[in-house]
Amino acid sequence: MNSSQSVRGTSESRVPKGQPPLRILTLTPFFPSRDDEVSGCFVAEPIRLLDQFGISPSVIAVSPIHNSPKKRGDSARADWVRYPQIPGTLGIASAGLGLYARLRGKVSRLHRENPLDLIHAHAALPCGHAAALLSRHLRIPFLVTVHGLDVFNTCLLDGAPAAWRRRASIEVYRTACMTLCVSGKVQYLLREGMPDDVRSAVLYNGTDTDLFCPPSPMQDFRNSHEILIVGALKRNKGHDLALKAIGQIAASFPNLRCRIIGDGPDRFQLESLARELRIANCVVFEGNKGRAEVSAAMQSCSVFVLPSRYEGLGCVYLEAMACGKPVIACRGQGIDEIVKHQENGWLIPVDGQEELAQGICTLLRSPDLRERIGASGRATILNGLTLSDHARRLAETYRAISGGEQPS
């Protein structure tokens, strides 16, 4: 596959005849645990489907030793491994070495008992770095998935530590058999930042269209005016912009309600902003919720809003679209490869407060427009962006790499 193509499709291929299951080891810092069923669900959910496509997966989820221990979740199983790392961004560049030291014996035993065909790492640091070292030690290939726009782990900072992280990331991408990117935007940043060519492809996330589905015909939300925001409470997600836009239009919608699901370091500032804008009575900060609760909130909302300023793709947009709801997102982010303005969603400029306020007003005032855009959004997800689509394409990629081919 050349680097301008994407790994996306709708055919329902299953296990190739006569081929044994491939043994794949996934290394990931993103994975659900007993205490947090949402974190890393975009990694865990397609893994559960891989056996349908001839893949036998094992998962090692990792966490720095200075974080609280995590336990296996009930629905998504992984072995949790803690590894040494200097706290903060300073230790990221070398964390892969510590992770490799912790994993070498464990993964070597797994390989002796039942040989692994491939290692799939999520994020270049630390998992990609550890996977590169394990790959060399065990003489098996590895690939890495990049989930965000900070492709080279600079953490949006300058200086020597950021340069170290960049160099370590570049070395991972150089040695990987393939780098999967969650959007063309991520792939562009990868290619632009590499000093030489890199083997890469786009693999969009998939969505659970059974869990995230339109409300039943018995539920009528056409006349409601409810805005939903789902995302970590930090500046890049654009909650402040959404609150300011709501402040502009609140007087025009007496029954307006805004639910905000998620938590994070900016919660106090955002709650203060809602009071300052005199919209605290219609804005509810609900904290973190489980997957079923998020789905129910998406089904009952009128409009899903997340004016994120820095987004590789954004699974929540896909989930809201799967629920048949119009989504408002920003241009220039990964999601604008999927959302088409006024067709299956609504796009605004980054920090476009006026455009956001206008878009919310237009959608809230027209149930028919919301229904048309929402139905088109649902169709978009069903046409190549389901969990099954993602798992199938991932399995095809694994088989191509293990066979010494480029994925097609």
C-alpha positions, 0 to 999 in steps of 0.5 A: 500500500502506498502512503496515500491509501487508507485501510478501510473497507466493507467486505466480510472476509473471515479466516483464510482457508488452510492458514493457521491462526496468527499469534499476535502480541499487543503492547499498549498503554491504553486499555480498560481496567476494572477501575476504568472501563472506558480508557483504551476501549478503542484498542480493546473492542476490535481485539475481541473480534480478531479470532473471527479473522484467524488471529489469536491475540494476547494483550499486555497493558502497561503502566508506569510504576509510579501510577496506581496498580491496575487490575484486569477488567471484566470485559477486556482481559489483559496482563497489566505490567508496571515498568520503571519511568522517571515521572513526567515528560522527562522520562518518556524517551528512556521509558521503553528501555525500562519496559523492555527490561520488564517484558523480556523474560515474560514475552520470551516465555510466551514465545517459547510456549507458543511462538508469536508471529508479530508484535503490535505496539500502540504509541511509539513511546514506550511501547513501540520502543520496547517492541523494537527491542523485543523484535530484535531479541525474538527475531519477529516483526513489529508494527506500531499504531499512532493515535494522536497528532503528537506523532514524535512525542514532543509534548508540544515542548522545545528543548533537549528532552523533546529532541530526545523523544523525537529521536527515539520516536523516529527510530521506532518508525524506522524499524517498524514493519508498518506504522498505522495512523488513525487518520490521514492527518496523523500520517501527514505529520508522520511523513513530514517529520521523518528524515526519510521514507516510512512505511505507513497506512491509515486505519480509522478506528471502528465503532460498536454499532450495536452499542452506539445506535439510534434511539428506539422509535418510542423515544422522541427527542425531536423537540428537545434542545440538549447539547452533549459534550464528551471528552477530557476536560482540558484546553485542547478539547475546546470545552471553553469555546463550546461554553462561550457559544452556548452563552451567546445562544442560551437566551434564544432557547429557554429549555436549553441543556448542556451535558458534559461527560468527562473529567480533567484538570480544567474542570474548576476553570470550566465550571467557573466559566459557566458561572461567569457566562450565567449558564451554570443553570443549564450546564451539567458537569457529569464526570466520567461515565461508562460506555453504556451511559455515554451511549444513552446520553448520545441517543438522547441528545439533540446535537453532539459538540466537541470543537477540539483544537488538536485531535488525531481522529476522535472516537466520540464523533464516530460514536455519536454519528453511529447514534444518528446524531449530528456532530459539530467538529473542527476543520483541520483535524483528523475527523474532517476526513470523515465528516462532510459539512452539512452532509453527515455532520457540521464543521467549523474553524478551530476557535470559530466561536461565531460559527459554532454558535450559528451551527448549534442554533441552526441544528437546534431549530431544525429537527428535520435537518438534524434527522437528515444529517444524523441518518447520513452520519449513521450510514457513514459509520455502517459503510466501513467504520464498524468494529468488524471493519476495523478488526478485519483490516487489522487482521489483513495487515497482520497477515500481509506483514507476517507473510513479508508483504506490504498490506493492500 
